[in-house]
Amino acid sequence: MINKQLPKSKIIHPKILYYGTPVILMNTLNEDGSTNISPLSSSWALGDSLIIGISIEGKAFENLQKCSECVINIPHPELWKNVEALAPYTGKKDIPAEKKELGFTFEKDKFQAGQFTSIPSVSVQPSRIAECPIQIEAEMKHFRIPEETPFFAIVETRAIHVHAHENIMKGDGNHIDPKSWSPLIYNFRHYFGLSEEKGKSYRSET
């Protein structure tokens, strides 16, 4: 037991709970065959399953119900300005009232808006974002809209292919080097990267 004075805590009521999660850019297929990009900040992975929280009013959810294929792009911290450039835009021409009130405007070409480069995927129709060091081709398997929070969907996807930049790979080429890779972190609506390494899990293979 560490013998030190611990800080006091109290119950609070924060408006948001973005307590520090990686930013992802989800690419989905538009009705005309082009690719939409949606910045998201709620996701986690277990095995080859990736669970993502998305607004039911956004273009990503609309697109996924028509074509279940997607690409989950994971940007590094230096791309935060590109990500933020997409923040005020929606891919829906008929902008939902709530988004209108927040100042959202329609933008069809999200690649141009974020100054990203589109590259073809191998097994899914939406294209990938070349600048993102990790790009995961995936397919939606299930989604659920919680009764208590019916304004977003919990979407389960399965990874089909994982693409990684060579400069973040280590060893046999199937491992990401955690010293070379840092995701962009969304921390209470501020952008961060990772700090220096503190240690590693006993299960680490690198």
C-alpha positions as CSV (number, residue, x, y, z in Angstrom):
1,M,0.0,0.0,0.0
2,I,1.4,3.4,-1.0
3,N,1.5,5.6,2.0
4,K,0.6,9.1,0.6
5,Q,-2.2,11.6,0.9
6,L,-4.7,11.0,-1.9
7,P,-6.7,13.8,-3.5
8,K,-10.3,14.3,-2.4
9,S,-13.0,13.5,-4.9
10,K,-16.6,14.6,-5.3
11,I,-19.6,13.8,-7.4
12,I,-19.9,15.9,-10.6
13,H,-22.3,16.1,-13.5
14,P,-20.2,16.6,-16.7
15,K,-21.9,17.4,-20.0
16,I,-19.6,15.0,-21.8
17,L,-17.6,11.9,-20.9
18,Y,-14.9,12.0,-23.5
19,Y,-12.3,11.0,-20.8
20,G,-9.6,10.2,-23.4
21,T,-10.4,7.9,-26.3
22,P,-8.7,7.5,-29.8
23,V,-10.2,9.5,-32.6
24,I,-11.3,7.4,-35.6
25,L,-12.4,8.4,-39.1
26,M,-15.1,6.1,-40.3
27,N,-15.5,5.8,-44.1
28,T,-18.8,4.7,-45.4
29,L,-20.3,4.4,-48.9
30,N,-22.6,7.1,-50.2
31,E,-25.5,6.3,-52.5
32,D,-23.6,7.6,-55.6
33,G,-20.6,5.4,-54.8
34,S,-18.4,8.1,-53.3
35,T,-17.0,7.8,-49.8
36,N,-18.1,9.8,-46.7
37,I,-15.8,10.5,-43.8
38,S,-17.2,10.7,-40.2
39,P,-15.0,11.7,-37.3
40,L,-15.9,9.6,-34.2
41,S,-14.6,9.3,-30.7
42,S,-16.3,6.3,-29.2
43,S,-14.8,2.9,-30.0
44,W,-13.1,-0.1,-28.6
45,A,-11.7,-3.4,-30.0
46,L,-11.8,-7.0,-28.8
47,G,-10.2,-9.6,-31.1
48,D,-11.3,-8.7,-34.6
49,S,-14.5,-7.0,-33.4
50,L,-14.6,-3.2,-33.2
51,I,-17.5,-1.6,-31.3
52,I,-18.4,2.0,-32.3
53,G,-20.8,4.5,-31.0
54,I,-22.4,6.7,-33.7
55,S,-25.2,9.2,-34.0
56,I,-28.3,7.8,-35.6
57,E,-28.8,11.3,-37.3
58,G,-25.4,11.2,-39.1
59,K,-24.5,10.1,-42.6
60,A,-22.4,7.2,-41.3
61,F,-25.4,5.4,-39.8
62,E,-27.6,6.1,-42.8
63,N,-24.9,4.7,-45.1
64,L,-24.2,1.6,-43.0
65,Q,-27.9,0.6,-43.2
66,K,-27.6,0.5,-47.0
67,C,-24.1,-0.9,-47.3
68,S,-22.6,-2.6,-44.2
69,E,-19.0,-2.1,-45.4
70,C,-16.7,0.6,-43.9
71,V,-13.1,1.6,-43.2
72,I,-12.0,2.6,-39.8
73,N,-9.0,4.9,-40.2
74,I,-7.0,5.8,-37.1
75,P,-5.1,9.1,-37.4
76,H,-1.9,10.1,-35.6
77,P,-1.8,13.3,-33.4
78,E,-0.3,15.5,-36.2
79,L,-3.5,15.1,-38.2
80,W,-5.7,16.8,-35.6
81,K,-6.2,19.9,-37.7
82,N,-7.3,17.8,-40.6
83,V,-9.8,16.0,-38.3
84,E,-11.0,19.2,-36.8
85,A,-11.5,20.7,-40.3
86,L,-14.3,18.0,-40.8
87,A,-16.0,18.8,-37.5
88,P,-18.5,21.5,-38.8
89,Y,-19.6,19.4,-41.8
90,T,-22.2,16.7,-42.4
91,G,-22.6,14.4,-45.4
92,K,-26.4,14.7,-45.2
93,K,-28.0,17.3,-47.6
94,D,-31.1,17.4,-45.4
95,I,-29.3,18.6,-42.2
96,P,-31.0,17.4,-39.0
97,A,-32.4,20.2,-36.9
98,E,-30.1,19.6,-34.0
99,K,-27.0,19.8,-36.2
100,K,-28.4,22.9,-37.9
101,E,-28.6,24.6,-34.5
102,L,-24.9,23.7,-33.9
103,G,-23.9,25.3,-37.1
104,F,-23.3,22.2,-39.3
105,T,-23.3,22.7,-43.0
106,F,-23.4,20.1,-45.8
107,E,-20.2,19.0,-47.4
108,K,-20.1,16.1,-49.9
109,D,-16.3,16.0,-50.5
110,K,-14.9,15.2,-47.1
111,F,-11.5,14.3,-48.5
112,Q,-11.1,17.8,-49.9
113,A,-12.5,19.4,-46.7
114,G,-10.0,17.5,-44.5
115,Q,-7.2,17.6,-47.1
116,F,-7.0,13.8,-47.1
117,T,-5.9,11.4,-49.9
118,S,-8.4,8.7,-51.0
119,I,-6.9,5.3,-51.8
120,P,-8.8,2.1,-52.8
121,S,-9.6,-0.6,-50.4
122,V,-9.0,-4.3,-51.0
123,S,-12.2,-6.0,-50.0
124,V,-14.7,-3.2,-49.2
125,Q,-16.2,-0.5,-51.3
126,P,-15.5,2.7,-49.3
127,S,-12.0,4.0,-49.9
128,R,-9.3,4.4,-47.3
129,I,-7.4,7.5,-46.0
130,A,-3.8,7.3,-47.0
131,E,-2.5,9.7,-44.3
132,C,-3.8,7.5,-41.4
133,P,-1.2,5.1,-40.2
134,I,-3.8,2.4,-39.5
135,Q,-6.7,1.7,-41.8
136,I,-9.1,-1.2,-41.0
137,E,-11.4,-2.5,-43.7
138,A,-14.5,-3.8,-41.8
139,E,-18.1,-4.9,-42.1
140,M,-21.0,-4.1,-39.8
141,K,-22.5,-7.2,-38.2
142,H,-25.0,-5.8,-35.8
143,F,-26.3,-2.5,-34.3
144,R,-28.4,-1.7,-31.4
145,I,-30.1,1.6,-30.4
146,P,-30.3,1.8,-26.5
147,E,-33.8,2.6,-25.2
148,E,-32.4,5.0,-22.6
149,T,-30.3,6.9,-25.2
150,P,-32.1,6.5,-28.5
151,F,-30.1,9.2,-30.3
152,F,-27.1,7.0,-31.0
153,A,-26.4,3.4,-32.1
154,I,-23.9,0.9,-30.8
155,V,-22.5,-0.7,-33.9
156,E,-20.5,-4.0,-34.0
157,T,-18.1,-4.4,-36.9
158,R,-15.7,-7.1,-37.8
159,A,-12.2,-6.4,-39.2
160,I,-11.5,-7.9,-42.6
161,H,-8.0,-6.3,-43.4
162,V,-5.7,-4.2,-41.3
163,H,-3.4,-1.9,-43.2
164,A,-0.4,-0.2,-41.4
165,H,2.3,2.2,-42.5
166,E,5.6,0.5,-42.6
167,N,7.3,3.1,-40.4
168,I,5.1,2.0,-37.4
169,M,5.7,-1.8,-37.8
170,K,8.1,-4.0,-35.9
171,G,9.6,-7.4,-36.1
172,D,7.9,-9.9,-38.4
173,G,5.7,-7.1,-39.9
174,N,2.6,-8.2,-38.1
175,H,3.2,-6.1,-35.0
176,I,2.7,-2.4,-34.4
177,D,5.7,-0.8,-32.7
178,P,4.1,1.1,-29.7
179,K,7.1,3.4,-29.5
180,S,6.6,4.5,-33.1
181,W,2.8,4.7,-33.1
182,S,0.6,7.1,-31.2
183,P,-3.2,7.6,-31.8
184,L,-4.9,10.9,-31.8
185,I,-6.7,11.1,-28.4
186,Y,-9.9,13.1,-27.8
187,N,-9.7,14.2,-24.2
188,F,-12.7,16.2,-23.1
189,R,-12.9,17.8,-26.5
190,H,-9.2,18.6,-26.6
191,Y,-6.7,16.7,-28.9
192,F,-3.7,14.9,-27.5
193,G,-1.1,12.3,-28.4
194,L,0.4,9.7,-26.1
195,S,3.2,10.6,-23.6
196,E,6.4,8.6,-23.2
197,E,6.2,4.8,-22.4
198,K,5.7,4.0,-18.7
199,G,6.1,0.2,-19.1
200,K,4.5,-2.7,-20.8
201,S,2.0,-5.6,-20.2
202,Y,3.4,-9.1,-19.4
203,R,1.6,-10.2,-22.5
204,S,3.4,-7.9,-24.8
205,E,5.2,-9.6,-27.7
206,T,7.4,-6.6,-28.5
